[in-house]
Amino acid sequence: MVGDSFLTTYMGMDSTTMIGSDNIDLFVGVYLSMLMEMRRAIDSKPLLKDSMYLMADMPSGSADHVDKALRNAERMYKFGADTLKLETPTSKELVILEELASAGYLVFAHVGYTPQTGGKKSRAFDIEDAKEILNQIKRAKSAGVIGIVLEGVSTIFLEAVSKEYSDLAIYSIFSGHAPCTGLSLNIWDSVYKPNFQARYFPDTATIDQSTFPSTYTSNAISSHFWHVCRSVIEKSYPKFRKSESCQELIHWLEKETNKEAITL
């Protein structure tokens, strides 16, 4: 996935929210060049070409109304994307998502913590919040998505969704890990330690960000990310926070999704 977190990591901005049409257009141009670079890299390796798909995380402002979303989706596909991801915190974004899916694009809905709109960082830790996000997922599926990206949600909620929506591709960002779900992690976050209190960063994130870019070498990236992959295979990453074990939420999720025994 090529993500808009490039703005906060490599470019040092405070957030991924873009203000002003000139800034949005400029970054979309940068973004398209990154997609093209990734497409060429994937296509140059036969094993990758046959087993990997390239997701474009539509940047802030690139899909704020239907016409613009369709126009930028076409450009992203032309530059190499196989599928798109769109943050869908409100009904407005869900309508745009539905139009993209109707036009034939393969789309993922991003729910939970939605950085572009400044949503809460921790979600679905209580019944009311879990109910809100579950409704968003239901609407996204009805709109025609092929998958869901859940960011910053409780692991309890992640597992319930992965069981209820096993026909969709489910990815987790900083939400722990559950059976039959994928993990999304920025390569940057496997190398540099965060400047805030983090719950789900890997142990490999050890280098101070102030040393960028001199420490961001190909050797550092491959070494750190290899260790992350090994940790996932060995099931030592991500770690589960036992404090999330809220029996009331578990019982509600089991009833709401008609699934037995959320096991954590």
N, C-alpha and C positions, 0 to 999 in steps of 0.2 A: 504494500500500500504506500502510495505517496500522499503524505498528510500535510495539513496546513500548520502543524506544529513547527515546521521549518521557520515560521515567523518568530516564534519565541525562543527557539534553540539557536539556530545558525545566525539569525538576523537580530536577536537580542531584544525583540519587542516585548511589551508587557502582557499582551494578550494576542489571541488569534482573530479578534474582532477587527475588521477593516472598516474604516470610515472614509468616505469620499470616493467618487466614481473613478478619479484618476489613480488613486492608490489601488483600488480593486482591480482595475484594468491592467495596471503595471504588474501586480502580483500574479494575476491569472496568466500573463505572458511568461513570467518566470516559472510558474507551475507547469505550464504546457511543455516547456523545455525540459523539466525534470521527468515528466511522463515519457517524453520521447527518448531521453537518455536511458531510462529504465527499460523501455520497450526494446531498444537496441541491445542492451545487455542481456536481457532474457532470451531474445531471439538468436543471439550468438552462441548460446549453449543449448544443444539439442535436448539434454535431460531436463533443463529448466523449462524450455519451451513447451514440452509435453506435459509437465506436471504443475505449472505455476500460472496463476492468473493475476493480472495487475488491476488493483483497485484505486480509483481516484476519489479522494476525500474532497468533495466540493467545497472550496474555500468560502469564507464569509463574504457575502455580497455577490457571489457568482450565481446564486439561485434564489434571489429574494423575490422574484415573481416568475410566473410560468414561462413567459417568452424568453427571458434571460436564461432561465434554467435549461430550457430546451436548446437554446443556442450554444451555451457553454458545454452542455452534455455532448452535443455533436462534435464540438472541437476536441473535447477530451478523448472521445472515442477515436477521432481521426489521428490524434497524437499517441495512441497506443493503449488506452484504457480498455479493459474487458468488462468492468463493472464500476458502478458509482456508489458512493456513500453520502448520505445527506442527514444532517442533524434534524430531528423532527420533534421539537419540544411543544409545538402548538398546532392547532388545526390548519393554520396557513401553510406550514411546511408539509403537512400530511397531504394537502390538496396538490401541492407541487410534486410530491413524491408519486402520487397517483397518476398525474399527467406524464411523468417520466416513464413510469412502468407501462402505461397505455401506449406510449410512443415506441415501445419495444426495448427500452434500456433495462439492463439488469441492475437492480437497485437494492442497497442495504439501508435500513433505517438505523440511525444512531440515537439511542435513548439513554436516560439516566443523567449523568453529568454531561452537559452540553456546553463546551468551552466557548463556542462562538457567541452564545446568547447569555453567558454568565450565569448558568444554572447552578444549583447547589452542587457541591463537590461530593457529598455523600448522600445516596438516595436509597430508598426501599429498605430502610431500617425499622420502619413502623408500618402498620397496616394501611393507614390512609395514603401514605406516599407510595407504597407498593401497589395499591389499587390504581392510583393515577398512572403509573408507568405501565402496569399491565393493560390498562385500557388503551394506551398509546400503541402498545405492541399489537393488540387485537386489531386496531384500526389500520396499522401499517401492513399487517398481513392481508387484510381485506383490500388494501390498495394495490397489492400485487408484488410486495417485496420478495426477494429470494433469501434474505437473511437479516439478522438483527445484530447490531453491535451494542453491547451493554457496558457503559463506563461508570465507574464509581458507585456501583450498587453492592448491596450485601451479598455475600456468597450464598446465603440461604435463598435469596430471590433468584440469583443466577441459576442455581440448580433446579429450582421449580420451573423456570422458563425453559431450560434446556430439555426437561422431560415433557412439558406440555407442547412445545413447538419443535419436536424432534424432526419434523419435515423441513425445517428451515436451518440454514447455516447460522450458528450462534457463536459470536466472538466476545471475549471478555477483555476489557481494558481496566486494569487496576481494580479488579473485583474478585480476586481469588480465582479458583479453577473448579470446574464441575465436570462430571462425565459427559462426553460427546460435545464438548465445547472447544473452540479454538482460543488461542491467546494472541493478543495484539500488544506489541511492545515496540516503542521507538528504539532504533539502534542507538541513538543518542543516550537514551535512558539506561542502556546496558553498560554505558561507559562512564558517564558523569553523575556524581552524586547530587541529589536535589538540594536546593537552597531553602527547603521548607520541610516540615515534619511529614514524612511519607509513610504510607501503610504497606504498599505492595511493590516497592522498587526491589530489583534483584540485588543480591550481595555483591555483584560485579560492579555496581555503580560506585566507584571508589575515587575517581579522579576529580579534582576541583575544577569547576567550570571556568575559573579565571585563567586556567592554562590553555584554554582553547584559543587558537586552532592548532598550536604547535604539537599538542598531545593527541590530536585526533588523526592518528595515522592508520593506514590500512592494517598494520600489524595489531594495533590496539583494538580496532573494531572487530577484526576476525577472532582475536583471542577472547575478548569479553563476550561476544555474542555466542561463540562456541560453548563457553561455560554456561551461559544462560540456557542454551538448548539442552545441554547435558543435565542441568538441574531440573528442567521440565520432565525429561525422560525418567529421571530418578525420583520424581515427585517430591523434591525438596523445595521447589519453587513453582508457583507462589505459595507463601505460607498462609494458613487460615487463622483468622483471629477468633479465638474461642469466645470472646465477649459478644460476638454476633449471635450466639445461640439463644435466641429469644423464642421460647416455646409458644407464646401466643401468636407470633408471626408465622412460625412453622405450621401450627394447626390451621391457621387461616389459609395459608398457601396450599396446603394439602387438600382442603375442602374446595377452594376456588378452582384449582387445576385438576381436581378429581384424581389426584395421584396419591399413592400410599408411601409413607415413610420417606421423608426427606432425610437422608442420612449424611450427617456431618460429624 
